[in-house]
């Protein structure tokens, strides 16, 4: 199906339609070269070359991958952000432009996000769309677990490029092409990576009375942790605690010294998050103490709640309706997935929106699937929505 079949209104829609083939070609080129977070060298080179060809300045970030381009005069400013990194997934789509990097795939649509932002840059460079202020395009490394946005903020992103609002989008297989999800408030959950270790005293499996068994502690702990969500959290406050890996022991007749659990905690409310983190440590220590053992909790890189500012989100929704029609703008789908755009939205009022990316959402492969693909008709829609949003926020 041609990407030009989606009706797009207004100057932003016209500029996006004119670049339908360009944005598809960019997405396919990027899809071939997925790279891990902070290693997006080929991807950054493609972005930089595209912008340099259009005489657009591009400043790489301190880590060497990703960067920013600025359009317009000093004054009110808006950030449009796309992520660049791929996932450690072996592609199984069978696409003619499938990943050329074994064990790596753009299974979360970051190829589409970057292509859309490059097409936005092309429109701005050509002067077809002239927002009344400054537009900062941020091509961000390491969204997939690397906390790239957090690092950029620590390195002074907002000091170097001060903005009044920030907007990002994510392709969304749960919505049809031509629709966007836009809602105020939390749209994606906080995320904490946890390493939970039960410490015992190992020995022979035939002599458990001479040991302190961390396997039993871990088994009790896994069940006890669930009660923190089911019995200590208001049912109206969504939260999820999941143990995804249990590691310990080497043989059936050897009690190990320790057992390690790898877990994730997710919540929409910072207070709920803090309470559950405290509870996990409390319950873990309690279970361990009951068995004469020890417990420790280690936190890895976490993400905050991705929370949309009500006023910015209202205006972005209005901008989307101006190019797609009122009926195409629907409430976002809140999800326990996490997104490091949350770091930026903690510092700048903004909106994170969902871009419909499926011909039939009931049959679509989910994000992170080795078979994930998108309907490329969504790409010019994304271009039009971001252009219209920039105009609306800088009007």
N, C-alpha and C positions, 0 to 999 in steps of 0.2 A: 504494500500500500504506500502511495506517495506521502511523504511528510507534509505536503502542501494541502492535504485534504481537510485539515482542521481549520475552521473559520476563525480568523483573528482580526479584531477590529482596531481602528485608530492608527496613528503614526507608529506606535510601538509594534502593533500587529503587522503593519505593512513592512517595516524594516525586518522583522523576524521572518516573515514569509519569503522575503527576497534572499534570505540566507539559509533556507531549508536544506539545500544540498550541501552547503558549506558545513553546517553544524553536524550533519550526518557523517560527512567525510572526516571531520575532526574527531568525532566520537569513535569511529572505527579505527582511526590511526592510534588513538590513545588506548583503545581496548586491546590492541595487540601487545602493548608494552607495560603491563601492570608491574609495579615495583613496591617493595615494602616501605613502611614509614621511615622517613629521614634518609631513604635511599632512592628517591624518585629522580634520578639523574637524567635518564632519557626523557621522562615526562616533562621535567623542568626545561630541558633543552628544546623540546617541541614548543612549549608555551613561549619561551623567550624568542625563538626564531620567528614564530607567527607574529608576535608583537613588534619585533624589530623590523620586519618586512613592512609594517604599517607605520613605521617611524614613531612607535610608542615606547617611551622609556619603561624599563623593567628593572626593578631592584631586587636582587636575590636576598633571601633571608640569611642570617648569620651562619646557619648550618649548611648552606650550600644548595639546598633544595627548596622549591617554592619561592614565592616572591610576590611583589605588588606592583601594580600600574595605576597611575593617577590621571584622571581627566578633569578638566574644568578649573576655574579660578578659585582662589581662596574664598572662604565663606562657609556657609552651612555645608556639611559633608555627610555622605552616606557610604557605608561599606557594603559591597556585595562579595560574598565569600563562596569559594568552591574548594573541595578537598581533592587530593591528588592520588593517594596511595591505594594499592590493591590489597588483596587478601591471600593468605596461604591456602588456596583452594585450587585443585586440579580441574580445569574447565572441561565440561562435558556437554557443551551446547551444539557442537558440530558446525558452528558458524564459519563462514569463509574467512572471517577476520578474527578468528579465535586467538587467544593468548599465544604468543611466541616464547613465553618464559615458563618453562616447566614448573608445575606446582604453584603457579601464581595466576590469579584471575581478578578481573574487575567484576566481582560478584555482588557488589553493593552500589553500582552505578556511579562511582566517582569519575569514570571516563565521561559519562554524560554530563555530570556537573561541571567538569573542567571545560568540555566542549561548549556548553551553553555560555559559560562566562567568557570564553574566547570570542564567541559570536557577538556577545554584548559589546566586547571591546572593539570589534570590527565596526559595529554600528556607531559607537561613540567616536572612533577615529575618523570615520567618514563624515561626521557632523550631521548625520541624518536625525539623530536624537540629541537634543541639547538641554539637559537638565539645568535648572537655575542654581548651580552650586557645584561642588566637587564630588566626584564619584571615585572611590578607592576600590579597585578590584584586588582581592586577596586570594592567591592560589596557595592553599595551606597544605603543608605536608602532614603525614602521620595522624590522621583522624582515627584509624582503626586500632585503638588501644595504646597509641603512643602519646596521647595528650599533646598533639602538635599545637593546638590553639593555646594551651596553657604555657608552653614554652615560648611561643611568640609573644605572649603578653609579658612574660618575665623578661624577655629581651627588649621590651619597649615598643611593641607594635603600635599601641595607642598614643605613645609619645611622638613617634615618628609620623603616624598617620591619624591624627585626632579626628574623630567622626561623631556625629550627633545621633546616628542610628545605624543598625546593622541588619542585613537581610541575607538569608541563605535558603536554599531549597534542597529537597531530597526526592529523587524519583521514588514513586510509591506504587508497587504492583497491586495494592488493594483498591486503588482508584482507577477509573477508566481514563483514557487519554481525553484531554479537553476539560478535565475537572482538576481542581486544586483544593487541598485541605488547609484551612486557615482558622486558627482559634487562639484567643487570648489565654494566658495562664500557662501551666505546665503542659507540655506536649510529649516530652520524653523524660524518663526517670533518671535519678542519680544512680551511679554505679560504683560499687566498691569491690575491689579484688582482695580476697582474704586468704591467708595461709594459716590454718589452724593446726597446731601440733599438740598431740597428746603424748606426754613423756612418761615412760614406765621403766621397768627393769626387766630385761630380757632373760631368757633361759630356755630350758627344755620343755617342750609341749606336754610331756608326761608328768612334769612337776610344777604345775601352775601355782601351787601354794608357796613356792620359793621365788616367785616372780611377781611383778606388778604389770598387769597385762594392758597395754595401750590399745589393743584391738577391741577389747570389751568397752573401754572408755570411748573410743571413737564410735562404736556402734550405738551406745547410749547417747552420745553427744549428737549424732546426726538426727535422731528422733527428738531429743530434747530441744534442739535449736528451732525446730519447726513450731514448737509451742509459743515461741516469742512472737510469731506472726499471728497464730490462731488464737492465742489467749492473752497477749499483752498489747496488741495493736487494735485500735478501733477498726471494726470491719469496713467503715466508710473511708479509711485511709489505705489505699492499695500499697502492698509491699510484697516482695518476693525474696526468699532466701533459698539458694540452691547449692548443694554440694555436687560438684561436677567431677571430682576425682578423689579417690582414696588410695593412698600409697603407704605401704608398710609391709615388712616381712619378706623372707626369702625362701621359706620352705614350710611344709605343712606341720612339721614337728618342732618348729623354732618360734618361740614368742619373741617379737622384736623389742628393741628399746623404745621405739617411738612409731607413731602413725601420723601421717600428714593428710589433712583434708584441704583441698582447693575449692573455694566457694565464692559465690557472688551474692551481693546484697543490693537490692534495688528498691527505691521508694520515690514518691512524688513530693513528699514534705520533708524539709531539712530536719525538723524536730523528730519526726518518725525515724529518719535515718540515724540520727544521733542516739536515740533511745535504743534502737536495735543493735547498733554497734556496741553500746555499753552492755546490753543484755547478752550478746554473744560471748563477750569476754567473761561476764559473770557466770553464765551457765556452764561455759567450758571449764572454768576454774572449779565450780561446784562439783561437776561430774568427776573431774580428775581427783579432787580432794577426797571424794567418797571412796575412791579406789586407791588412795595413798599415792597418787601420781601427780604429775605437773601438767600445766597447760600454758601455751603462749599463742598470742594472735599477732600476726603481722599483716599490715595493710600495704597493698601495692598502689599503683597509680589509679586514682578514682576520678569520676566525672560528676559534676554537679547536675542538678535538675536543669533541663532546657526549658526555660520559662519565657513566654512571649509577653512583651509589653502591650497592655490593652490598646493604647492610642496608636502606636506604630502598627499594630496588627490590624486595627480597624482601617487604617489608611492603605495598608498593603492589600487587604481584602477588597477595598474599593478600586484599587488599581487593577487587580486581577479581574474584577467584574467588568471593568471598562474594555478589556480586550477579549474576554471570554463570554460575557453575559452573566447576569446575576445568578442564574440557575446553575452555573458551573462551579460556584464557590460554595463549599460545604464545610462543616466542622471537621477539623483535623482528627485523625485517629490517634488517640492517646495510647502510648505503648511503653512497656517496661524496658524497651531498648534504650540505650544511652547514646549520647552524641556530644562531642566536645565543643560544638558551637555553644553549649551551655556556659563554658568559661567566658566567652565573649559577651553573651547576654547577661552574665552577672555584672558586667562592667558598663555595658552600653544598652540602652533600650532598643529592642529589635524584634524581629519576627523570623521564625523558622517555619517554612511552609512545606507541604507535601504536594508533589507534582504527579498527577495521574499518569501512569506509564504502561497500562495494559489495555489490549483490545477487549479482553474478557477477564476481569479480576477474579472470577470464580475458578479459572483454570490457570492462573498465573503462578509461576514458580516464586517462592519467597526469596527475599534478599538473603545473601550468603549461600544460596544453593549453587552447586556446580553447574546447574542447568539454567540459572537465572539469565533472562534476557529481557529487553524492554521493547516496546513498540516505538520505533524511532519517530513517529508522528508527534511524540511528546516533546521532542527537542526544541523545535521552534516555539512551541507553547511556553517552555521555560524561558527562552530568550525574551519573548514578548512580555511575560509577567515581570521579569527582573527589570527590564527597561521601564515599564510602566510604573513599577514600584519606586524606582529611583526618581522618576519625574514627579510622582505624587509626593514623596517625602521631601523633595527639595523645592516644591512649588511655593 
